[in-house]
Amino acid sequence: MEKLIKRLNREFAKLKFSAPWVYNPWDYAGEAYLDYWRRYGQGRKEFMLLGMNPGPWGMAQTGVPFGEVELARDWLGLQGVIRKPAPEHPKRPIQGWDCPRSEVSGRRLWGYIKERFPDPKDFFAKGYVANYCPLVFMQESGANLTPDKLPKAERVPLLQLCDEALLAHLEMMQPKKLVGVGKWAQQQGQALVDKHGLTIEVISIPHPSPANPAANRGWGNELGALL
């Protein structure tokens, strides 16, 4: 996995985007992601949760999908040097393990899992959490720009690399189910499964973002049915 991520990072760096700000947590926070994968990504899984791409106060800070700082650091016990992206948006500083902000989506997802599995190893015996795209895209204001909103000429080569990363994770863990956290992640996962003829069921659960009205009325029932 380390060799794959290093190679993909070189390929990501070659891509050109119209978004004025792009972060790659697999680059500056790669140590933390690899610590996450080494601790929890080993062996076969029953299912894999698949998010879209990093949020500014989650994976962008910790390198871990939905990686709300406190839960990633204190509950998952993750470590690793987290450097600064270059350039760094003044409104979206990377403070790593010292970031005082809490990402709602990550707090909801990992917090729900923690309630069900006080020992994280019990969850990871069954499941894993990944993001389809590891890159963060921001507008000049610092507002998040999701990969599906990129121009097609930029999106297509990006998604080819994201497919390669996801396929490697699926081949290693061989989950029976791929669970898109949100419809776009489900669509990308389904397209990859169909392309390679994988015997993996692809479903979705609502995204825990506060921008999703359904998530604000009590998120977790769909995830609970999986667990």
C-alpha positions as CSV (number, residue, x, y, z in Angstrom):
1,M,0.0,0.0,0.0
2,E,2.8,2.4,0.8
3,K,4.3,2.0,-2.7
4,L,0.9,2.4,-4.3
5,I,0.2,5.6,-2.4
6,K,3.6,7.1,-3.2
7,R,3.1,6.3,-6.9
8,L,-0.5,7.7,-6.9
9,N,0.7,10.8,-5.2
10,R,3.2,11.4,-8.0
11,E,0.4,11.0,-10.5
12,F,-2.0,13.3,-8.5
13,A,0.7,15.9,-8.5
14,K,0.8,15.9,-12.3
15,L,-2.9,16.7,-12.6
16,K,-4.0,20.3,-13.3
17,F,-7.2,21.7,-11.7
18,S,-9.1,24.9,-12.1
19,A,-9.9,24.8,-8.3
20,P,-7.6,27.4,-6.8
21,W,-6.7,25.3,-3.8
22,V,-6.0,21.6,-3.7
23,Y,-4.7,19.5,-0.8
24,N,-3.5,15.9,-0.8
25,P,-3.7,14.4,2.7
26,W,-2.1,11.2,1.3
27,D,1.0,13.4,0.8
28,Y,1.4,15.6,3.9
29,A,-0.5,13.2,6.2
30,G,0.4,9.9,4.6
31,E,2.1,8.6,7.7
32,A,-1.2,8.8,9.6
33,Y,-3.2,7.1,6.8
34,L,-0.7,4.3,6.6
35,D,-0.8,3.8,10.3
36,Y,-4.6,3.6,10.0
37,W,-4.3,1.0,7.2
38,R,-1.7,-1.1,9.0
39,R,-3.6,-1.2,12.2
40,Y,-7.1,-1.7,10.8
41,G,-7.0,-2.6,7.1
42,Q,-5.5,-6.1,7.3
43,G,-7.5,-9.2,6.4
44,R,-10.8,-9.8,4.7
45,K,-13.8,-7.6,5.6
46,E,-17.5,-8.1,5.4
47,F,-18.1,-4.6,4.2
48,M,-16.3,-1.3,3.3
49,L,-17.8,2.1,3.9
50,L,-16.9,4.5,1.1
51,G,-17.0,8.3,1.4
52,M,-16.6,10.9,-1.3
53,N,-13.5,13.0,-0.4
54,P,-11.9,14.6,2.6
55,G,-13.6,17.4,4.7
56,P,-11.5,20.3,5.9
57,W,-11.7,19.4,9.6
58,G,-11.5,15.6,9.2
59,M,-9.3,13.7,6.7
60,A,-7.7,17.0,5.6
61,Q,-6.3,17.3,9.2
62,T,-5.6,13.6,10.0
63,G,-5.3,11.7,6.7
64,V,-8.0,9.3,7.9
65,P,-11.4,9.0,6.1
66,F,-14.0,11.0,8.1
67,G,-11.1,11.5,10.5
68,E,-12.5,13.7,13.2
69,V,-9.4,14.7,15.1
70,E,-10.3,13.6,18.7
71,L,-11.7,10.2,17.6
72,A,-8.9,9.4,15.2
73,R,-6.3,10.4,17.7
74,D,-7.7,9.2,21.0
75,W,-10.1,6.3,20.1
76,L,-8.4,4.9,17.0
77,G,-5.0,5.6,18.6
78,L,-3.5,6.8,15.3
79,Q,-0.1,8.5,15.0
80,G,2.1,9.9,12.3
81,V,3.8,13.2,11.4
82,I,1.4,15.6,9.7
83,R,3.1,18.3,7.7
84,K,1.7,21.4,6.0
85,P,0.4,21.4,2.4
86,A,2.0,23.9,0.1
87,P,0.4,26.3,-0.6
88,E,-1.9,26.4,2.4
89,H,-5.2,28.3,2.4
90,P,-5.2,30.9,5.2
91,K,-8.8,30.0,6.2
92,R,-8.1,26.2,6.1
93,P,-4.9,25.7,8.0
94,I,-3.7,22.2,8.7
95,Q,-3.0,21.7,12.4
96,G,-3.1,18.0,12.4
97,W,-3.6,16.3,15.8
98,D,-3.7,19.7,17.4
99,C,-6.7,21.0,15.3
100,P,-9.4,22.3,17.7
101,R,-12.2,22.0,15.2
102,S,-14.5,19.0,15.1
103,E,-15.9,17.7,11.8
104,V,-19.6,16.9,12.1
105,S,-19.6,14.2,9.5
106,G,-16.7,12.4,11.1
107,R,-18.0,12.8,14.6
108,R,-21.3,11.3,13.6
109,L,-19.9,8.4,11.7
110,W,-17.0,7.4,14.0
111,G,-19.0,8.4,17.1
112,Y,-21.8,6.0,16.1
113,I,-19.4,3.2,15.5
114,K,-17.7,3.9,18.8
115,E,-21.0,3.6,20.6
116,R,-21.5,0.1,19.1
117,F,-17.9,-1.0,19.4
118,P,-16.0,0.6,22.3
119,D,-12.9,-1.4,21.2
120,P,-12.3,-0.3,17.6
121,K,-10.7,-3.7,16.7
122,D,-14.2,-5.2,17.0
123,F,-15.5,-3.0,14.3
124,F,-12.5,-3.5,12.0
125,A,-12.8,-7.2,12.3
126,K,-15.9,-6.7,10.1
127,G,-15.5,-3.4,8.3
128,Y,-13.3,-0.6,7.0
129,V,-13.8,3.0,6.1
130,A,-12.3,4.5,3.0
131,N,-12.7,7.6,0.8
132,Y,-13.1,7.3,-2.9
133,C,-11.0,10.4,-3.6
134,P,-8.2,11.5,-1.3
135,L,-7.9,15.1,-2.6
136,V,-9.5,18.2,-1.1
137,F,-10.7,20.9,-3.5
138,M,-11.5,24.4,-2.3
139,Q,-12.8,27.6,-3.8
140,E,-11.0,30.9,-3.2
141,S,-13.2,31.5,-0.2
142,G,-12.1,28.2,1.3
143,A,-15.5,26.6,0.7
144,N,-15.4,22.9,-0.2
145,L,-15.6,21.9,-3.8
146,T,-16.6,18.2,-4.3
147,P,-15.0,16.1,-7.1
148,D,-18.3,15.6,-8.9
149,K,-18.4,19.4,-9.5
150,L,-15.0,19.5,-11.3
151,P,-15.0,20.0,-15.1
152,K,-15.1,16.7,-17.0
153,A,-11.7,17.2,-18.5
154,E,-10.3,17.4,-15.0
155,R,-12.6,14.8,-13.4
156,V,-11.9,11.9,-15.8
157,P,-8.1,11.5,-15.2
158,L,-8.6,12.1,-11.5
159,L,-11.2,9.4,-11.2
160,Q,-9.0,6.9,-13.1
161,L,-6.5,7.3,-10.2
162,C,-9.2,7.1,-7.6
163,D,-10.5,3.9,-9.2
164,E,-7.0,2.4,-9.0
165,A,-6.7,3.2,-5.3
166,L,-10.2,1.8,-4.5
167,L,-9.6,-1.4,-6.6
168,A,-6.4,-2.1,-4.6
169,H,-8.2,-1.7,-1.3
170,L,-11.0,-4.0,-2.5
171,E,-8.6,-6.7,-3.8
172,M,-6.8,-6.7,-0.4
173,M,-9.9,-6.8,1.8
174,Q,-12.4,-8.6,-0.5
175,P,-15.5,-7.2,1.2
176,K,-18.9,-8.7,0.4
177,K,-20.5,-5.2,0.4
178,L,-19.4,-1.8,-0.6
179,V,-21.4,0.9,1.1
180,G,-21.4,4.3,-0.5
181,V,-21.8,7.0,2.2
182,G,-23.9,9.1,-0.1
183,K,-25.2,8.4,-3.6
184,W,-22.1,9.7,-5.6
185,A,-19.7,7.4,-3.7
186,Q,-22.2,4.5,-4.4
187,Q,-22.2,5.4,-8.1
188,Q,-18.5,5.4,-8.4
189,G,-18.2,2.2,-6.5
190,Q,-20.8,0.5,-8.6
191,A,-19.1,1.6,-11.8
192,L,-15.8,0.1,-10.7
193,V,-17.4,-3.1,-9.6
194,D,-19.2,-3.5,-12.9
195,K,-16.1,-2.6,-14.9
196,H,-14.0,-5.3,-13.2
197,G,-16.8,-7.9,-12.8
198,L,-16.3,-8.0,-9.0
199,T,-18.8,-10.0,-6.9
200,I,-19.4,-7.2,-4.5
201,E,-22.9,-5.9,-3.6
202,V,-23.0,-2.1,-3.8
203,I,-25.5,-0.2,-1.6
204,S,-25.6,3.3,0.0
205,I,-26.5,5.0,3.3
206,P,-27.1,8.7,3.7
207,H,-24.2,11.0,4.2
208,P,-23.8,12.3,7.8
209,S,-23.1,15.8,6.7
210,P,-25.1,18.6,8.3
211,A,-25.8,19.8,4.7
212,N,-28.0,16.7,4.3
213,P,-31.4,17.4,6.0
214,A,-32.1,13.7,6.5
215,A,-28.8,13.3,8.5
216,N,-29.9,16.1,10.9
217,R,-33.0,14.1,11.9
218,G,-31.1,11.3,13.5
219,W,-28.3,9.7,11.5
220,G,-27.1,6.1,11.9
221,N,-30.1,3.8,11.5
222,E,-29.0,2.5,8.1
223,L,-25.4,2.0,9.3
224,G,-26.8,0.3,12.4
225,A,-28.5,-2.3,10.2
226,L,-25.1,-3.2,8.7
227,L,-23.3,-3.5,12.1
